[in-house]
Amino acid sequence: MAPDMTIQNNTTYNASDDSTKKEATAFIGLGSNLDEPVNQINLAIESLQHLETINVISVSSLYRSRPLGGFAQPDYINAVAKIYTSLSPVFLLDELQLIEIRHGRVRNSERWSPRTLDLDLLLYNNETIESERLCVPHYGLYHRNFVLMPLHEISPDLILPDGLGISTLVKNINKDGITKL
């Protein structure tokens, strides 16, 4: 069971009690570089759409990007989905991890290793969340072109919790190694 986590706007979600349900806007990063990555992303979007607690609002185009970490591995296919959800952040993370497992995701200690599916909770409302299990905004959001570009595509006027606009970040990000499909 996950511990309570404090969110910057002083809302506390108790991971053992989902009575704090509210309609939240969240952005989910999707990535895959194994077992037909385009199909993995499309199936993950379908999985999100089948959850009663999630309403998929929009999905970016697919992007091909180079893998991080210097491992010899295939390029990634990435996208971002905007959703509305009644789930608290931790329960949403749980659902995302269940979808990953159903898609054959094996978690290991190697960071940036190849994977069938990676679902990241990038943003949850306009909140900053830090706990053992969850960091929102996602720790890599500000520096990853494969997150920023699809996020900008579906929400160009988005302002992040720290007040930075997604347009400014995209304008300044290195665009090497990424291609919109």
C-alpha positions in Angstrom: 0.0 0.0 0.0 1.4 3.4 -1.0 1.9 6.1 1.7 -0.1 9.3 1.7 1.3 11.9 -0.6 1.2 15.6 -0.3 0.4 17.7 -3.4 1.5 21.3 -3.7 -2.0 22.7 -3.6 -2.3 21.2 -0.1 -4.6 18.4 -1.2 -3.7 15.0 0.3 -4.7 11.8 -1.4 -4.8 8.8 0.8 -3.7 5.8 -1.3 -5.9 3.4 0.7 -9.1 5.5 0.2 -10.3 6.7 -3.2 -13.1 8.8 -1.6 -11.3 11.9 -2.8 -12.6 11.3 -6.4 -12.8 14.3 -8.6 -12.6 14.9 -12.3 -9.0 15.6 -13.1 -7.1 16.3 -16.3 -4.0 14.2 -16.8 -1.5 13.7 -19.6 -0.1 10.2 -20.2 3.2 9.6 -22.0 3.2 6.4 -24.1 6.3 4.7 -25.4 7.4 1.3 -26.9 10.3 -0.1 -28.7 9.6 -3.9 -28.6 7.0 -6.2 -30.1 5.5 -4.0 -32.9 5.7 -0.6 -31.1 3.1 1.1 -33.1 0.6 -1.6 -32.3 1.6 -1.6 -28.7 0.8 2.2 -28.5 -2.5 1.8 -30.3 -3.5 -1.1 -28.0 -2.5 0.9 -24.9 -4.8 3.7 -26.1 -7.6 1.2 -26.5 -6.9 -0.1 -23.0 -7.2 3.4 -21.6 -10.5 3.9 -23.5 -12.0 0.8 -22.0 -11.5 1.9 -18.4 -14.7 3.4 -16.9 -12.7 5.8 -14.8 -10.9 7.4 -17.8 -12.1 9.4 -20.7 -9.5 9.8 -23.4 -9.9 13.3 -24.8 -7.1 13.5 -27.4 -4.0 11.6 -28.5 -1.0 13.1 -30.3 0.5 11.8 -33.5 3.1 9.1 -33.1 6.8 10.1 -33.0 9.9 8.0 -33.6 12.7 8.8 -31.2 16.2 7.6 -30.3 16.5 5.6 -27.1 18.0 7.1 -24.0 20.9 5.7 -22.1 23.2 4.5 -24.9 21.9 0.9 -25.0 21.9 -0.8 -28.4 18.2 -1.1 -28.9 15.5 -0.1 -31.5 14.1 3.4 -31.7 11.0 4.2 -29.6 7.6 5.1 -30.8 6.0 7.8 -28.5 2.8 9.6 -28.1 0.9 11.6 -25.4 -2.7 11.2 -24.4 -4.9 13.8 -22.7 -7.4 12.2 -20.4 -10.1 13.1 -17.8 -10.2 10.8 -14.8 -11.9 10.3 -11.5 -8.9 8.4 -10.2 -6.5 9.9 -7.7 -2.9 10.1 -8.9 -1.8 6.9 -7.2 -4.8 4.9 -8.4 -4.2 6.2 -11.9 -0.6 5.1 -11.7 -1.8 1.7 -10.6 -4.0 1.4 -13.6 -1.2 2.5 -16.0 1.1 -0.1 -14.5 -1.5 -2.8 -14.9 -1.8 -2.0 -18.6 1.9 -2.2 -18.9 2.0 -5.6 -17.3 -0.8 -6.8 -19.6 1.4 -5.7 -22.5 4.3 -7.8 -21.3 6.3 -5.0 -19.6 9.0 -6.5 -17.4 10.5 -4.1 -14.9 14.2 -4.5 -14.2 16.9 -2.5 -12.5 18.3 -1.2 -15.8 17.1 2.3 -16.5 16.2 3.1 -20.1 16.1 -0.6 -21.1 14.0 -1.8 -24.0 10.3 -2.3 -23.2 7.1 -3.4 -24.8 5.2 -0.5 -23.2 6.0 2.4 -21.0 3.1 4.6 -19.6 4.1 7.7 -17.6 1.9 10.0 -15.7 3.3 13.3 -17.0 0.9 15.8 -15.5 -2.1 15.6 -13.1 -4.2 18.8 -13.1 -1.8 21.6 -12.4 -0.3 19.8 -9.4 3.2 19.1 -8.2 3.3 15.6 -6.5 6.3 14.0 -4.8 6.1 10.7 -3.2 8.1 7.4 -3.2 6.1 6.1 -6.1 5.2 9.2 -8.0 6.7 12.4 -9.2 4.5 14.8 -11.1 5.3 16.6 -13.3 7.2 13.6 -14.6 10.9 14.1 -13.8 12.0 13.9 -17.5 9.2 16.1 -18.9 11.2 19.3 -19.3 14.2 17.7 -21.1 12.7 15.1 -23.4 11.7 16.0 -27.0 9.6 12.8 -27.3 7.4 14.1 -24.5 7.4 17.8 -25.1 6.6 17.7 -28.8 3.6 15.4 -28.7 2.4 17.2 -25.5 2.6 20.5 -27.3 0.8 19.1 -30.3 -2.4 18.3 -28.3 -2.2 21.2 -25.8 -0.1 24.1 -27.2 -1.3 26.6 -24.6 -0.6 24.4 -21.6 1.1 26.1 -18.7 3.0 23.7 -16.3 2.7 23.9 -12.5 5.9 26.0 -12.3 4.4 28.6 -14.7 6.4 27.7 -17.7 4.5 27.4 -21.0 4.9 24.2 -23.1 5.4 26.4 -26.2 8.5 27.9 -24.6 10.0 24.6 -23.7 9.3 23.1 -27.2 10.9 26.2 -28.9 14.1 25.6 -26.9 14.3 21.8 -26.9 16.8 19.9 -29.1 14.8 18.3 -31.9 17.6 16.0 -33.1 16.6 12.3 -33.2 12.8 12.7 -33.3 10.5 12.3 -36.3 6.7 12.8 -36.4 5.2 9.8 -38.2 
